[in-house]
Amino acid sequence: MTRQVVLQLEPDSAKPIFLNLAAVIIREIERGRLKPGAALPGTRSLSKALGIHRNTVDAAYQELIQQGWAVTLPSQGTFVAEDLPDTPPPRSRERPAPTVAAPPRKSIDIAFSDGAPDARIAPRAELARAFRRAVSAPSFLRRSPYGEPRGSARLREALCEYLGSERGLVADPGDVIITRGSQMALFLVARALLRPGDAIAVEDPGYQLAWSAFRAAGANVVGIPVDQHGASIEQLAKLAEREPSLRAVYLTPHHQYPTTVTLNAARRLALLELMHRRNLILIEDDYDHEFRFDGRPVLPLAASTQSAHIVYVGSLSKLLAPELRIGYAIASPKLIERMATVRQAIDRQGDLPLEHAVAALIADGEIRRHARKSRQVYQARRDKLAELLQRHLASFCTFDVPTGGLAIWLRLSQRLDAEQWAAAAESMGLGVLAGTTFALRPRHAPNAFRLGFGALSESELSRAVAILARSRPRSG
């Protein structure tokens, strides 16, 4: 049983709350109260205990992971790192400071996510019926107590058909592994592909949880810049020239996370050529492909070539609901086999009834019908948020209306500070993610917000933007 550790925020701290919490945890690690390998409290329980939003706790944990104080283990939680950063020795005779409870703060009651979907519009009745059928099927009570570590054969077959017709991917069930969300897929790819000391190039700004998976495999994470055309393939080529240990590249080319831009055609061609010339592996994370609103669909890079140089990672959780952990990876059979071996060490099989239920939703066309309906809902929410931002914040911010995805990347005027504004918004009950959340190097964090609109109704978006406008620092 995990021993619960009581944590208290520093009173009257000028830091944003998530940095305040991160500093408190670091202090407790240095004091020895939190030992290497100790489990940190769950984000839900800690947010409730401190009266802050769960996203704030998650941001604090990501800061600790970035600094090397903590690690995340899939399906287990966040833990104090075994190999901690160097710190000055504690002053053993220092008089302990008195413990003072943090002053009451306004709890966050509405938040812009990083791009989460709205579980309220999930096809719950259809999923419930499919799940009941899966549990009632005779095969549910088979003799073998465990299933295939690559996931349900039924779902792998259905997924190959779905991805072939919707995204142009050519794959056999033997090329697929089903996971508990795309984060597990990234963890398994990292463990199966990377060796300690290998380098992997990632977008900066980018997805910090992917970086955590690569670091957990012992890899060195190296950033490449992102501009209005996506990741810089020119900078990637220069990195490949000077870094002989470069093994792989991790990209979100369809809707770059967090900026939402799409990797343009010229860079796609240059990337494929560079991969083959340098024998690099591309990990393509296509986390929200279904949500394309404008223009012609952009097919995955994995659809342009049947190459062992590409590992394709995706998720059905974005389409259905975040609580339904269904991710997948498509790769060469040899790599899939290695991933399945790694998976058995942490999770012998997936949730077979859920996987069979989702396979049924794909087979009877429900997934496609839901995708069409949800696109209409999310496009209306995107347009509503764009209209609100233009009306209330155009003098202080700029943005491009994204062609797809579930978030807008809001670039702030240089006379405003994203962290200061986020802290002010939080004090008024609004959660918002600033550029430091996505930066590989915090000192070079973009002065921007990622405003996820998918999980908020149009009336909720109006309320959130009104708070954001009122909380704008006036001294900037």
SULBEL-V406121 format. One record per residue. N is the residue number from 0. RES is the residue in three letters. SS is DSSP state (A for helix, B for strand, O for the rest). Layout:
n:res:ss
N:RES:SS
N:RES:SS
This chain:
n:res:ss
0:MET:O
1:THR:O
2:ARG:O
3:GLN:O
4:VAL:O
5:VAL:O
6:LEU:O
7:GLN:O
8:LEU:O
9:GLU:O
10:PRO:O
11:ASP:O
12:SER:O
13:ALA:O
14:LYS:O
15:PRO:O
16:ILE:A
17:PHE:A
18:LEU:A
19:ASN:A
20:LEU:A
21:ALA:A
22:ALA:A
23:VAL:A
24:ILE:A
25:ILE:A
26:ARG:A
27:GLU:A
28:ILE:A
29:GLU:A
30:ARG:A
31:GLY:O
32:ARG:O
33:LEU:O
34:LYS:O
35:PRO:O
36:GLY:O
37:ALA:O
38:ALA:B
39:LEU:O
40:PRO:O
41:GLY:O
42:THR:A
43:ARG:A
44:SER:A
45:LEU:A
46:SER:A
47:LYS:A
48:ALA:A
49:LEU:A
50:GLY:O
51:ILE:O
52:HIS:O
53:ARG:A
54:ASN:A
55:THR:A
56:VAL:A
57:ASP:A
58:ALA:A
59:ALA:A
60:TYR:A
61:GLN:A
62:GLU:A
63:LEU:A
64:ILE:A
65:GLN:A
66:GLN:A
67:GLY:O
68:TRP:O
69:ALA:B
70:VAL:B
71:THR:B
72:LEU:B
73:PRO:O
74:SER:O
75:GLN:O
76:GLY:B
77:THR:B
78:PHE:B
79:VAL:B
80:ALA:O
81:GLU:O
82:ASP:O
83:LEU:O
84:PRO:O
85:ASP:O
86:THR:O
87:PRO:O
88:PRO:O
89:PRO:O
90:ARG:O
91:SER:O
92:ARG:O
93:GLU:O
94:ARG:O
95:PRO:O
96:ALA:O
97:PRO:O
98:THR:O
99:VAL:O
100:ALA:O
101:ALA:O
102:PRO:O
103:PRO:O
104:ARG:O
105:LYS:O
106:SER:O
107:ILE:O
108:ASP:O
109:ILE:B
110:ALA:B
111:PHE:O
112:SER:B
113:ASP:O
114:GLY:O
115:ALA:O
116:PRO:O
117:ASP:O
118:ALA:A
119:ARG:A
120:ILE:A
121:ALA:O
122:PRO:O
123:ARG:A
124:ALA:A
125:GLU:A
126:LEU:A
127:ALA:A
128:ARG:A
129:ALA:A
130:PHE:A
131:ARG:A
132:ARG:A
133:ALA:A
134:VAL:A
135:SER:A
136:ALA:O
137:PRO:A
138:SER:A
139:PHE:A
140:LEU:A
141:ARG:O
142:ARG:O
143:SER:O
144:PRO:O
145:TYR:O
146:GLY:O
147:GLU:O
148:PRO:O
149:ARG:O
150:GLY:O
151:SER:O
152:ALA:A
153:ARG:A
154:LEU:A
155:ARG:A
156:GLU:A
157:ALA:A
158:LEU:A
159:CYS:A
160:GLU:A
161:TYR:A
162:LEU:A
163:GLY:A
164:SER:A
165:GLU:A
166:ARG:A
167:GLY:O
168:LEU:O
169:VAL:O
170:ALA:O
171:ASP:O
172:PRO:A
173:GLY:A
174:ASP:A
175:VAL:B
176:ILE:B
177:ILE:B
178:THR:B
179:ARG:O
180:GLY:O
181:SER:A
182:GLN:A
183:MET:A
184:ALA:A
185:LEU:A
186:PHE:A
187:LEU:A
188:VAL:A
189:ALA:A
190:ARG:A
191:ALA:A
192:LEU:A
193:LEU:O
194:ARG:O
195:PRO:O
196:GLY:O
197:ASP:O
198:ALA:B
199:ILE:B
200:ALA:B
201:VAL:B
202:GLU:B
203:ASP:B
204:PRO:O
205:GLY:O
206:TYR:O
207:GLN:A
208:LEU:A
209:ALA:A
210:TRP:A
211:SER:A
212:ALA:A
213:PHE:A
214:ARG:A
215:ALA:A
216:ALA:O
217:GLY:O
218:ALA:O
219:ASN:B
220:VAL:B
221:VAL:B
222:GLY:B
223:ILE:B
224:PRO:B
225:VAL:B
226:ASP:B
227:GLN:O
228:HIS:O
229:GLY:B
230:ALA:B
231:SER:O
232:ILE:A
233:GLU:A
234:GLN:A
235:LEU:A
236:ALA:A
237:LYS:A
238:LEU:A
239:ALA:A
240:GLU:A
241:ARG:A
242:GLU:O
243:PRO:O
244:SER:O
245:LEU:B
246:ARG:B
247:ALA:B
248:VAL:B
249:TYR:B
250:LEU:B
251:THR:O
252:PRO:O
253:HIS:O
254:HIS:O
255:GLN:O
256:TYR:O
257:PRO:O
258:THR:O
259:THR:O
260:VAL:O
261:THR:O
262:LEU:O
263:ASN:O
264:ALA:A
265:ALA:A
266:ARG:A
267:ARG:A
268:LEU:A
269:ALA:A
270:LEU:A
271:LEU:A
272:GLU:A
273:LEU:A
274:MET:A
275:HIS:A
276:ARG:A
277:ARG:A
278:ASN:O
279:LEU:O
280:ILE:B
281:LEU:B
282:ILE:B
283:GLU:B
284:ASP:B
285:ASP:O
286:TYR:O
287:ASP:O
288:HIS:O
289:GLU:O
290:PHE:O
291:ARG:B
292:PHE:O
293:ASP:O
294:GLY:O
295:ARG:O
296:PRO:O
297:VAL:O
298:LEU:O
299:PRO:O
300:LEU:A
301:ALA:A
302:ALA:A
303:SER:O
304:THR:O
305:GLN:O
306:SER:O
307:ALA:O
308:HIS:O
309:ILE:B
310:VAL:B
311:TYR:B
312:VAL:B
313:GLY:B
314:SER:B
315:LEU:O
316:SER:O
317:LYS:O
318:LEU:O
319:LEU:O
320:ALA:O
321:PRO:O
322:GLU:O
323:LEU:O
324:ARG:O
325:ILE:O
326:GLY:B
327:TYR:B
328:ALA:B
329:ILE:B
330:ALA:O
331:SER:O
332:PRO:A
333:LYS:A
334:LEU:A
335:ILE:A
336:GLU:A
337:ARG:A
338:MET:A
339:ALA:A
340:THR:A
341:VAL:A
342:ARG:A
343:GLN:A
344:ALA:A
345:ILE:A
346:ASP:O
347:ARG:O
348:GLN:O
349:GLY:O
350:ASP:O
351:LEU:A
352:PRO:A
353:LEU:A
354:GLU:A
355:HIS:A
356:ALA:A
357:VAL:A
358:ALA:A
359:ALA:A
360:LEU:A
361:ILE:A
362:ALA:A
363:ASP:O
364:GLY:O
365:GLU:A
366:ILE:A
367:ARG:A
368:ARG:A
369:HIS:A
370:ALA:A
371:ARG:A
372:LYS:A
373:SER:A
374:ARG:A
375:GLN:A
376:VAL:A
377:TYR:A
378:GLN:A
379:ALA:A
380:ARG:A
381:ARG:A
382:ASP:A
383:LYS:A
384:LEU:A
385:ALA:A
386:GLU:A
387:LEU:A
388:LEU:A
389:GLN:A
390:ARG:A
391:HIS:A
392:LEU:A
393:ALA:O
394:SER:O
395:PHE:O
396:CYS:B
397:THR:B
398:PHE:O
399:ASP:O
400:VAL:O
401:PRO:O
402:THR:O
403:GLY:B
404:GLY:O
405:LEU:O
406:ALA:B
407:ILE:B
408:TRP:B
409:LEU:B
410:ARG:B
411:LEU:B
412:SER:O
413:GLN:O
414:ARG:O
415:LEU:O
416:ASP:O
417:ALA:A
418:GLU:A
419:GLN:A
420:TRP:A
421:ALA:A
422:ALA:A
423:ALA:A
424:ALA:A
425:GLU:A
426:SER:A
427:MET:O
428:GLY:O
429:LEU:B
430:GLY:B
431:VAL:O
432:LEU:B
433:ALA:B
434:GLY:A
435:THR:A
436:THR:A
437:PHE:A
438:ALA:O
439:LEU:O
440:ARG:O
441:PRO:A
442:ARG:A
443:HIS:A
444:ALA:O
445:PRO:O
446:ASN:O
447:ALA:B
448:PHE:B
449:ARG:B
450:LEU:B
451:GLY:B
452:PHE:O
453:GLY:O
454:ALA:O
455:LEU:O
456:SER:O
457:GLU:A
458:SER:A
459:GLU:A
460:LEU:A
461:SER:A
462:ARG:A
463:ALA:A
464:VAL:A
465:ALA:A
466:ILE:A
467:LEU:A
468:ALA:A
469:ARG:A
470:SER:O
471:ARG:O
472:PRO:O
473:ARG:O
474:SER:O
475:GLY:O
